[in-house]
Amino acid sequence: MNNAPNILVFSIVMGLIFIAMDLYTLSRWSAFTKRNAMHHLWRVIPWSIAGVMVGVTSWVVFRRHLFRVDGLDAVLIGISSFWYLPKFGIVVVLLLRDLVRLVARLFHWKGARKSERLVLVTDADGSSDVDEMVSAEGTTRRAFLEKSAWSLAAVPYFLVGNGLYRTLYDYQVYNVDITLPNLPRSMDGMRVVQISDLHAGSYLDHQPMQEARRLVQEQRPDLVVITGDFVNSHPKELEIIAGELARFRAPEGVLASLGNHDHYNTPSEHQALVKGIRELGIDLLVNEHRRIGNGDASVVIAGTDNTGFRQNFGDLDQALQGVEEGEPIVLLAHDPTFWDKEVVSQRSVDLMLAGHTHGGQFGVQALGFEWSPAQYVYEQWAGLYRKGDQALYVNRGLGTVGPPIRIGIPPEITVFTLRAPTLQDRFANA
């Protein structure tokens, strides 16, 4: 059951990219410090850190699967991320600068400008004091711009540092009103709180989950649902947050489904994880369903095991066995790709709740605009999506995988207020 994707080649390629960026950036930095007669330690210290970072990152990646790091390994990956990730921004600026210089040399702009100055400013006796002054001014201007550019190199470090130590646990509560076509009027206003992708191994202690639980309970949920990835890989990780998970409370209980990381282990470890989750009072749905409510005034909450990311454990037919046509159905399925594969226009699922993408852990959110590299991998990567009467919501997750960092995409707690269709809605669909 060890279903983790093999990312050894990916890790090697990324490692080579990081080393290349380091060599390029540090070579430019060394040249800058020499031109400005800075103390040699300004060169020695960064190069020494670079050597240590190569060793640390290689040790973690080759000793542990990158998707499975926890504890001390997660801390070490966080430190190396703080060293490497800002280089992406710095390298872009340096490349642009070097490109401009290369173009200038190719077209002899610098030489042409100098010749023009010589013609204009040389005195009759052949002296060129004014030209020297112009050259000195140009050199001073270039030096100022170069120093300013290196000062701006601190900005990427600020962004990554902020993502490591503030945004990482800056939980955001998203409120979503959603109409279920078959929801009974008596259940209108039911509040369902979703959390996803806990990744217990990404926490050093229970405190981040304690804060998440506090925020969840503040929403006064009727039902709490968890859509998979309780751990990075090993069931022992669950111990970090077990005490907090056991304290979640809601009138209709806590229901959950499994994610891809919950299968990155041996069969015996997987069984231990499932057992551990259920012992915390969480009703784990593995291709099965529950009815919430009483009699005719109820909603079906179904949960499938994970399908997607090279896994195929989900069985929606089994999960919906015994569900009658016309019943409102909310499906917990970890991977959002399951929606198009198995749900849309194939099953009468009104709302599917997923996670898995983490919103990419990196992106931009501003004035209603949201972007992340995740959108080039997943058609549905964050937020609410609709196709006809069916809806999918992709939660951005609480924990992290790989580098313990979030930039621009904070962790999410989603509060759904379920709405019954109005009479106008019913007549419109009749």
C-alpha positions in Angstrom: 0.0 0.0 0.0 3.1 2.2 -0.1 1.5 4.5 -2.8 3.8 7.6 -2.5 4.8 8.9 -6.0 8.5 8.4 -6.8 9.9 11.9 -6.7 13.6 11.1 -6.6 14.2 12.4 -10.1 12.1 15.4 -9.3 14.2 16.1 -6.2 17.5 15.7 -8.1 16.3 18.1 -10.8 15.1 20.7 -8.3 18.3 20.3 -6.3 20.4 21.1 -9.4 18.2 24.1 -10.1 18.7 25.4 -6.5 22.5 24.9 -6.8 22.6 26.6 -10.1 20.7 29.6 -8.7 23.0 29.7 -5.7 26.1 29.7 -7.8 24.8 32.4 -10.1 23.5 34.6 -7.3 26.6 34.3 -5.1 29.0 34.9 -8.0 27.2 38.2 -8.7 27.2 39.0 -5.0 30.9 38.3 -4.7 31.7 40.6 -7.7 29.6 43.3 -6.1 31.4 43.1 -2.7 34.8 43.2 -4.5 33.9 46.3 -6.5 32.8 48.0 -3.3 35.9 46.9 -1.3 33.7 45.2 1.3 35.2 42.9 3.9 36.0 39.4 2.6 33.6 37.9 5.2 30.7 39.3 3.2 31.7 36.7 0.6 32.9 33.9 2.8 29.8 33.6 5.0 27.2 33.3 2.2 29.4 30.7 0.4 29.8 28.7 3.6 26.0 28.8 4.2 25.4 27.6 0.6 27.6 24.6 1.3 25.8 23.7 4.5 22.4 24.1 2.8 23.4 21.6 0.0 24.3 19.1 2.6 21.2 19.6 4.8 18.7 19.5 1.9 20.4 16.4 0.3 20.4 14.6 3.7 16.7 15.2 4.2 15.5 14.4 0.7 17.5 11.2 0.3 16.9 10.0 3.8 13.2 10.7 3.8 10.6 11.1 1.1 9.9 14.8 0.5 6.2 14.2 0.9 6.8 12.5 4.3 9.0 14.9 6.2 8.0 15.6 9.8 9.6 16.7 13.1 13.2 17.7 12.8 13.2 17.0 9.0 10.4 19.5 8.5 12.4 22.1 10.4 15.4 21.5 8.3 13.4 21.7 5.1 11.9 25.0 6.4 15.4 26.4 6.9 16.7 25.4 3.5 13.5 26.8 1.9 14.2 30.1 3.6 17.7 30.0 1.9 16.7 28.8 -1.6 13.2 30.1 -2.4 14.0 33.8 -2.3 16.6 33.1 -5.0 13.8 32.7 -7.6 13.0 36.4 -7.2 16.6 37.6 -7.0 17.7 35.6 -10.0 15.0 37.1 -12.2 16.2 40.6 -11.4 19.9 39.7 -11.9 19.1 37.9 -15.2 17.3 41.0 -16.5 20.2 43.2 -15.5 22.7 40.9 -17.2 20.5 40.7 -20.3 20.4 44.5 -20.6 24.2 44.7 -20.3 24.7 42.0 -22.9 22.4 43.7 -25.4 24.2 47.0 -24.7 27.6 45.4 -25.5 26.3 43.7 -28.6 25.1 46.9 -30.1 28.1 48.9 -28.8 25.7 51.4 -27.1 28.2 52.2 -24.4 31.0 52.8 -27.0 28.7 54.9 -29.2 27.6 57.1 -26.3 31.2 57.7 -25.2 32.2 58.7 -28.8 29.4 61.2 -28.9 30.4 62.7 -25.6 34.1 63.1 -26.8 33.0 65.0 -29.9 30.7 67.3 -27.9 32.8 68.1 -24.9 36.5 67.9 -26.0 38.1 71.3 -25.8 40.1 72.8 -28.7 43.3 71.9 -26.8 42.2 68.3 -26.7 41.3 68.2 -23.0 38.3 66.2 -21.9 37.5 67.3 -18.3 33.8 67.5 -19.0 33.8 64.0 -20.5 35.5 62.6 -17.4 32.9 64.4 -15.3 30.1 62.8 -17.3 31.8 59.4 -17.0 32.1 59.8 -13.3 28.4 60.7 -13.0 27.5 57.6 -15.0 29.6 55.4 -12.8 28.1 56.9 -9.6 24.6 56.4 -11.0 25.3 52.8 -11.9 26.8 52.1 -8.4 23.7 53.6 -6.8 21.3 51.5 -8.9 23.4 48.4 -8.2 23.3 49.0 -4.4 19.6 49.7 -4.6 19.0 46.4 -6.5 20.9 44.4 -3.9 18.9 46.1 -1.1 15.7 45.0 -2.8 17.0 41.5 -2.7 15.8 41.5 1.0 12.1 41.6 -0.2 11.9 37.9 -1.3 13.5 36.9 2.0 10.8 38.9 3.8 8.0 37.2 1.8 9.4 33.7 2.5 10.0 34.5 6.1 6.5 35.8 6.5 5.2 32.6 4.8 7.2 30.5 7.2 6.3 32.2 10.5 3.1 34.1 10.0 1.0 33.0 7.0 1.7 29.4 7.8 -0.8 29.4 10.7 -2.8 32.5 9.8 -6.1 30.6 9.6 -8.8 32.2 7.4 -12.5 31.5 7.8 -14.4 31.4 4.5 -18.2 31.6 4.7 -20.2 30.0 1.8 -24.0 29.9 1.4 -24.9 27.1 -0.9 -28.3 25.8 -2.0 -28.9 22.0 -2.2 -31.8 21.3 -4.6 -33.3 18.6 -2.5 -32.6 20.0 1.0 -35.7 19.9 3.2 -36.9 23.3 4.4 -36.6 22.3 8.0 -32.8 21.9 7.5 -32.3 25.3 5.9 -29.5 27.1 7.7 -27.6 24.0 8.7 -23.9 24.9 9.3 -21.2 22.5 8.1 -17.6 23.4 8.9 -14.9 21.8 6.7 -11.2 21.4 7.4 -8.8 19.4 5.2 -5.2 18.3 4.8 -4.2 18.4 8.4 -0.8 16.8 7.7 -0.1 16.2 11.4 3.6 15.7 10.6 3.9 19.3 9.5 3.3 20.6 13.1 6.0 20.7 15.8 3.4 20.6 18.5 -0.4 20.7 19.1 -0.8 24.5 19.4 -1.6 25.3 15.7 -4.3 22.7 15.7 -5.5 24.0 19.1 -6.1 27.4 17.4 -7.8 25.8 14.4 -10.1 23.9 16.7 -10.9 27.1 18.6 -11.9 28.9 15.4 -14.0 25.9 14.3 -15.9 25.8 17.5 -16.5 29.6 17.3 -18.5 29.0 14.2 -21.1 26.9 16.2 -21.2 24.1 13.6 -24.0 21.6 13.3 -21.5 19.2 11.7 -17.7 19.1 11.3 -16.2 17.3 8.3 -12.5 16.5 7.6 -11.6 15.7 4.0 -8.4 13.7 4.3 -4.6 13.7 4.7 -4.6 13.4 8.5 -0.8 12.6 8.3 2.1 12.9 6.0 2.7 9.2 6.1 3.2 7.5 9.5 0.3 6.9 11.9 2.5 8.1 14.8 2.2 11.6 13.5 -1.4 11.6 14.6 -0.3 11.8 18.2 0.8 15.4 17.7 -2.8 16.6 17.2 -4.8 13.7 18.6 -5.8 15.6 21.8 -7.2 18.5 19.8 -9.0 16.2 17.3 -10.7 14.4 20.1 -12.1 17.7 21.4 -14.0 18.7 18.3 -17.7 18.9 19.1 -20.8 19.3 16.9 -24.5 18.2 17.4 -24.3 16.0 14.3 -20.7 14.8 15.1 -17.5 14.8 13.2 -17.3 12.9 9.9 -14.2 12.4 7.7 -12.7 10.8 4.6 -9.2 9.6 3.8 -6.6 11.3 1.6 -3.7 10.1 -0.5 -1.1 10.7 2.3 -3.1 8.5 4.6 -2.0 5.6 2.3 1.7 6.4 2.1 2.5 3.5 4.5 2.3 -0.2 4.9 -1.0 -2.1 5.2 -0.5 -2.6 9.0 0.4 1.1 9.4 -2.7 2.1 7.4 -4.9 0.0 9.6 -3.4 1.5 12.7 -4.1 5.0 11.3 -7.7 4.2 10.5 -8.1 2.7 14.0 -6.4 5.7 15.6 -8.7 8.2 13.8 -11.9 6.3 14.8 -10.7 6.1 18.4 -10.7 9.9 18.6 -14.5 9.9 18.1 -14.3 10.8 14.4 -16.7 8.8 12.2 -14.4 7.9 9.3 -16.3 7.1 6.1 -14.5 4.7 3.9 -16.8 4.2 0.9 -19.9 4.5 3.1 -22.5 7.1 4.1 -24.5 8.5 7.1 -27.8 10.3 7.3 -27.9 13.5 9.3 -31.2 14.5 10.6 -34.5 12.6 11.3 -36.7 10.7 8.9 -37.6 12.7 5.8 -35.8 15.8 7.1 -32.3 14.5 6.5 -29.2 14.9 4.3 -26.8 12.1 3.2 -23.1 12.6 4.0 -21.1 10.1 1.9 -17.4 9.6 2.0 -15.1 7.8 -0.4 -11.6 6.6 0.1 -9.0 8.4 -2.1 -9.0 8.1 -5.8 -6.4 10.3 -7.7 -2.7 10.9 -7.5 -1.9 7.3 -8.6 -4.4 5.8 -6.2 -7.8 4.2 -6.8 -9.4 3.3 -3.5 -12.6 5.2 -3.9 -15.9 3.3 -4.6 -18.8 5.8 -5.0 -21.3 3.1 -5.8 -20.6 1.4 -2.5 -20.6 4.7 -0.7 -24.1 5.5 -2.0 -25.5 2.0 -1.7 -29.0 2.3 -0.1 -29.4 6.0 -0.8 -32.7 6.8 -2.5 -33.2 9.0 -5.5 -34.1 12.6 -4.5 -32.2 12.6 -1.2 -29.8 15.5 -0.8 -26.2 14.3 -0.9 -23.0 15.9 0.3 -19.9 13.9 -0.7 -16.5 14.0 1.1 -13.8 13.0 -1.5 -10.2 14.2 -0.9 -9.0 14.7 -4.5 -11.0 17.3 -6.6 -10.3 15.5 -9.8 -12.8 12.8 -8.6 -15.6 15.3 -9.3 -15.2 15.3 -13.1 -14.2 11.6 -13.2 -17.0 10.1 -11.1 -19.6 12.7 -10.1 -20.6 15.4 -12.7 -23.6 14.2 -14.7 -23.0 10.6 -13.4 -24.3 10.7 -9.8 -26.9 12.8 -8.1 -24.4 14.3 -5.7 -25.4 17.9 -4.9 -22.2 19.1 -3.3 -18.7 17.5 -3.1 -16.2 18.7 -0.6 -12.5 18.2 -1.4 -9.0 19.4 -0.5 -5.7 18.0 -1.7 -4.3 21.0 -3.6 -3.5 23.3 -0.6 -4.3 26.1 -2.9 -0.7 25.6 -4.1 0.6 27.0 -0.8 2.0 29.8 -2.9 0.1 32.4 -4.8 -1.6 35.9 -4.8 -4.9 37.0 -3.3 -5.9 40.6 -3.8 -9.2 42.4 -4.4 -11.0 39.3 -5.4 -8.2 38.1 -7.7 -6.5 34.8 -6.9 -3.7 33.1 -8.7 -1.5 30.1 -7.9 0.7 27.7 -9.9 -1.8 25.0 -8.7 -4.3 26.2 -11.3 -2.0 24.9 -14.1 -2.2 21.4 -12.5 -5.8 21.2 -11.3 -8.8 22.5 -13.2 -10.5 23.0 -9.8 -7.8 24.1 -7.3 -9.4 26.4 -4.7 -12.9 27.6 -3.8 -16.4 27.0 -5.3 -17.1 25.5 -8.7 -20.4 24.7 -10.4 -21.6 22.5 -13.3 -25.3 22.6 -13.7 -27.0 21.9 -10.3 -23.9 20.3 -8.9 -21.2 22.0 -6.9 -17.7 21.3 -5.8 -15.7 23.1 -3.1 -11.9 22.8 -2.8 -10.6 23.7 0.6 -7.1 25.2 0.8 -6.1 23.0 3.7 -4.7 23.6 7.2 -1.3 21.9 7.0 1.5 21.8 4.5 3.5 19.2 2.5 7.1 19.6 1.5 8.4 23.0 2.6 6.4 24.2 5.7 5.5 27.5 4.0 2.5 29.4 2.7 3.0 32.6 0.7 -0.2 34.4 -0.2 -2.4 31.4 0.3 -3.3 31.1 4.0 -4.7 28.0 5.6 -8.5 27.7 5.4 -11.5 26.8 7.6 -14.7 26.8 5.5 -18.2 27.4 7.0 -21.1 26.2 4.7 -24.6 27.3 5.4 -26.8 24.9 3.6 -29.9 26.4 2.0 -33.1 24.8 0.8 -34.4 26.0 -2.5 -37.1 28.7 -2.4 -40.4 28.3 -4.0 -39.2 30.5 -6.9 -36.2 28.1 -7.3 -38.5 25.1 -7.4 -40.8 26.6 -10.0 -37.8 27.7 -12.1 -36.5 24.1 -12.2 -39.9 22.5 -12.7 
